[in-house]
């Protein structure tokens, strides 16, 4: 199905480009007009790129604000005296569980051996689960041990880009 749409749109896009090129060739009568049109097209292309960069910056700002909001919410829960032990410790408990499960899975694989896993038909499933656990463990470590200075530097760079784009 995707191939069908790709063929339709790629054929349509090439047809559109050809039609625009033919229209330009028919309406541009001398080199001066051609250069003026090329400059206008280049200007439009650059404006498009600037707008896309601005949208990218806005998207990144929204993502950073969302992250900051989640961390602020977690800080408020940690500071309140009315929150339960579980509410205050759910993040560290989950983090310890995920990291422990990941290392436990690695240990289990070393004990069981790849040959046994391959013979039992479990090798692909184990690789999938281990990949997911490793990815989540990386995110847990980045959350708890990530550099807040790096985040501040990134935020400052995005603000500078945003100011430059205005």
FIZA-424289 format. One record per residue (C-alpha): x, y, z; residue number from 0. Coordinates in steps of 0.25 Angstrom, whole numbers. Example, Ala and Ser with C-alpha at 12.3 -4.5 7.8 and 13.67 -1.06 7.14 Angstrom:
BEGIN
<pt c1="49" c2="-18" c3="31" k="0"/>
<pt c1="55" c2="-4" c3="29" k="1"/>
***
This chain:
BEGIN
<pt c1="0" c2="0" c3="0" k="0"/>
<pt c1="11" c2="10" c3="4" k="1"/>
<pt c1="18" c2="6" c3="-10" k="2"/>
<pt c1="5" c2="10" c3="-17" k="3"/>
<pt c1="5" c2="24" c3="-10" k="4"/>
<pt c1="20" c2="26" c3="-12" k="5"/>
<pt c1="18" c2="24" c3="-27" k="6"/>
<pt c1="6" c2="33" c3="-28" k="7"/>
<pt c1="13" c2="44" c3="-20" k="8"/>
<pt c1="27" c2="43" c3="-26" k="9"/>
<pt c1="21" c2="43" c3="-40" k="10"/>
<pt c1="13" c2="55" c3="-37" k="11"/>
<pt c1="24" c2="62" c3="-30" k="12"/>
<pt c1="33" c2="60" c3="-43" k="13"/>
<pt c1="22" c2="64" c3="-52" k="14"/>
<pt c1="20" c2="77" c3="-43" k="15"/>
<pt c1="34" c2="80" c3="-44" k="16"/>
<pt c1="34" c2="78" c3="-59" k="17"/>
<pt c1="22" c2="86" c3="-61" k="18"/>
<pt c1="28" c2="98" c3="-52" k="19"/>
<pt c1="41" c2="97" c3="-60" k="20"/>
<pt c1="33" c2="98" c3="-74" k="21"/>
<pt c1="25" c2="109" c3="-69" k="22"/>
<pt c1="37" c2="117" c3="-64" k="23"/>
<pt c1="44" c2="114" c3="-78" k="24"/>
<pt c1="31" c2="119" c3="-85" k="25"/>
<pt c1="30" c2="132" c3="-77" k="26"/>
<pt c1="44" c2="136" c3="-75" k="27"/>
<pt c1="49" c2="143" c3="-87" k="28"/>
<pt c1="63" c2="148" c3="-84" k="29"/>
<pt c1="75" c2="144" c3="-75" k="30"/>
<pt c1="72" c2="156" c3="-65" k="31"/>
<pt c1="58" c2="151" c3="-62" k="32"/>
<pt c1="63" c2="137" c3="-61" k="33"/>
<pt c1="74" c2="141" c3="-50" k="34"/>
<pt c1="63" c2="149" c3="-43" k="35"/>
<pt c1="54" c2="137" c3="-43" k="36"/>
<pt c1="65" c2="128" c3="-38" k="37"/>
<pt c1="68" c2="138" c3="-27" k="38"/>
<pt c1="54" c2="139" c3="-23" k="39"/>
<pt c1="53" c2="123" c3="-22" k="40"/>
<pt c1="66" c2="123" c3="-14" k="41"/>
<pt c1="60" c2="133" c3="-5" k="42"/>
<pt c1="47" c2="125" c3="-3" k="43"/>
<pt c1="56" c2="113" c3="0" k="44"/>
<pt c1="64" c2="120" c3="10" k="45"/>
<pt c1="51" c2="125" c3="17" k="46"/>
<pt c1="45" c2="111" c3="17" k="47"/>
<pt c1="58" c2="106" c3="24" k="48"/>
<pt c1="58" c2="117" c3="34" k="49"/>
<pt c1="43" c2="114" c3="37" k="50"/>
<pt c1="46" c2="99" c3="39" k="51"/>
<pt c1="58" c2="102" c3="48" k="52"/>
<pt c1="48" c2="111" c3="56" k="53"/>
<pt c1="38" c2="100" c3="57" k="54"/>
<pt c1="49" c2="90" c3="61" k="55"/>
<pt c1="53" c2="100" c3="72" k="56"/>
<pt c1="39" c2="101" c3="77" k="57"/>
<pt c1="37" c2="86" c3="78" k="58"/>
<pt c1="50" c2="85" c3="86" k="59"/>
<pt c1="45" c2="96" c3="95" k="60"/>
<pt c1="32" c2="88" c3="97" k="61"/>
<pt c1="40" c2="75" c3="100" k="62"/>
<pt c1="49" c2="82" c3="110" k="63"/>
<pt c1="37" c2="89" c3="117" k="64"/>
<pt c1="30" c2="76" c3="118" k="65"/>
<pt c1="42" c2="69" c3="124" k="66"/>
<pt c1="44" c2="81" c3="134" k="67"/>
<pt c1="30" c2="80" c3="138" k="68"/>
<pt c1="31" c2="65" c3="141" k="69"/>
<pt c1="43" c2="67" c3="150" k="70"/>
<pt c1="37" c2="79" c3="157" k="71"/>
<pt c1="24" c2="70" c3="160" k="72"/>
<pt c1="33" c2="59" c3="165" k="73"/>
<pt c1="41" c2="69" c3="174" k="74"/>
<pt c1="27" c2="74" c3="180" k="75"/>
<pt c1="23" c2="60" c3="183" k="76"/>
<pt c1="37" c2="57" c3="190" k="77"/>
<pt c1="35" c2="70" c3="198" k="78"/>
<pt c1="21" c2="68" c3="203" k="79"/>
<pt c1="19" c2="62" c3="217" k="80"/>
<pt c1="6" c2="55" c3="213" k="81"/>
<pt c1="11" c2="46" c3="202" k="82"/>
<pt c1="12" c2="32" c3="205" k="83"/>
<pt c1="26" c2="24" c3="205" k="84"/>
<pt c1="22" c2="18" c3="192" k="85"/>
<pt c1="19" c2="31" c3="185" k="86"/>
<pt c1="32" c2="37" c3="190" k="87"/>
<pt c1="40" c2="25" c3="186" k="88"/>
<pt c1="33" c2="19" c3="173" k="89"/>
<pt c1="44" c2="25" c3="164" k="90"/>
<pt c1="56" c2="19" c3="172" k="91"/>
<pt c1="49" c2="6" c3="174" k="92"/>
<pt c1="46" c2="4" c3="159" k="93"/>
<pt c1="60" c2="8" c3="155" k="94"/>
<pt c1="66" c2="-2" c3="165" k="95"/>
<pt c1="57" c2="-13" c3="160" k="96"/>
<pt c1="59" c2="-9" c3="145" k="97"/>
<pt c1="75" c2="-9" c3="147" k="98"/>
<pt c1="74" c2="-22" c3="155" k="99"/>
<pt c1="66" c2="-29" c3="145" k="100"/>
<pt c1="75" c2="-25" c3="134" k="101"/>
<pt c1="87" c2="-30" c3="141" k="102"/>
<pt c1="80" c2="-42" c3="145" k="103"/>
<pt c1="76" c2="-45" c3="131" k="104"/>
<pt c1="91" c2="-43" c3="127" k="105"/>
<pt c1="95" c2="-53" c3="138" k="106"/>
<pt c1="84" c2="-63" c3="134" k="107"/>
<pt c1="89" c2="-63" c3="119" k="108"/>
<pt c1="104" c2="-65" c3="124" k="109"/>
<pt c1="99" c2="-77" c3="133" k="110"/>
<pt c1="90" c2="-83" c3="122" k="111"/>
<pt c1="99" c2="-81" c3="110" k="112"/>
<pt c1="95" c2="-77" c3="96" k="113"/>
<pt c1="95" c2="-91" c3="91" k="114"/>
<pt c1="84" c2="-95" c3="100" k="115"/>
<pt c1="76" c2="-83" c3="97" k="116"/>
<pt c1="78" c2="-85" c3="82" k="117"/>
<pt c1="74" c2="-100" c3="83" k="118"/>
<pt c1="61" c2="-97" c3="91" k="119"/>
<pt c1="57" c2="-86" c3="81" k="120"/>
<pt c1="57" c2="-75" c3="92" k="121"/>
<pt c1="69" c2="-68" c3="87" k="122"/>
<pt c1="61" c2="-57" c3="79" k="123"/>
<pt c1="52" c2="-55" c3="90" k="124"/>
<pt c1="63" c2="-53" c3="100" k="125"/>
<pt c1="70" c2="-44" c3="91" k="126"/>
<pt c1="58" c2="-35" c3="89" k="127"/>
<pt c1="55" c2="-34" c3="104" k="128"/>
<pt c1="70" c2="-32" c3="107" k="129"/>
<pt c1="70" c2="-20" c3="97" k="130"/>
<pt c1="58" c2="-14" c3="103" k="131"/>
<pt c1="63" c2="-15" c3="117" k="132"/>
<pt c1="77" c2="-9" c3="113" k="133"/>
<pt c1="70" c2="2" c3="106" k="134"/>
<pt c1="61" c2="5" c3="119" k="135"/>
<pt c1="73" c2="3" c3="128" k="136"/>
<pt c1="81" c2="14" c3="120" k="137"/>
<pt c1="69" c2="23" c3="121" k="138"/>
<pt c1="69" c2="21" c3="136" k="139"/>
<pt c1="83" c2="24" c3="138" k="140"/>
<pt c1="82" c2="36" c3="129" k="141"/>
<pt c1="70" c2="41" c3="138" k="142"/>
<pt c1="77" c2="39" c3="151" k="143"/>
<pt c1="92" c2="42" c3="147" k="144"/>
<pt c1="90" c2="51" c3="135" k="145"/>
<pt c1="97" c2="64" c3="135" k="146"/>
<pt c1="88" c2="76" c3="139" k="147"/>
<pt c1="99" c2="85" c3="134" k="148"/>
<pt c1="98" c2="79" c3="120" k="149"/>
<pt c1="83" c2="81" c3="120" k="150"/>
<pt c1="86" c2="96" c3="124" k="151"/>
<pt c1="96" c2="97" c3="113" k="152"/>
<pt c1="86" c2="92" c3="103" k="153"/>
<pt c1="75" c2="101" c3="108" k="154"/>
<pt c1="84" c2="113" c3="107" k="155"/>
<pt c1="88" c2="109" c3="93" k="156"/>
<pt c1="73" c2="107" c3="89" k="157"/>
<pt c1="70" c2="121" c3="94" k="158"/>
<pt c1="81" c2="127" c3="87" k="159"/>
<pt c1="77" c2="120" c3="74" k="160"/>
<pt c1="62" c2="125" c3="77" k="161"/>
<pt c1="67" c2="139" c3="78" k="162"/>
<pt c1="75" c2="139" c3="66" k="163"/>
<pt c1="64" c2="133" c3="58" k="164"/>
<pt c1="54" c2="145" c3="62" k="165"/>
***
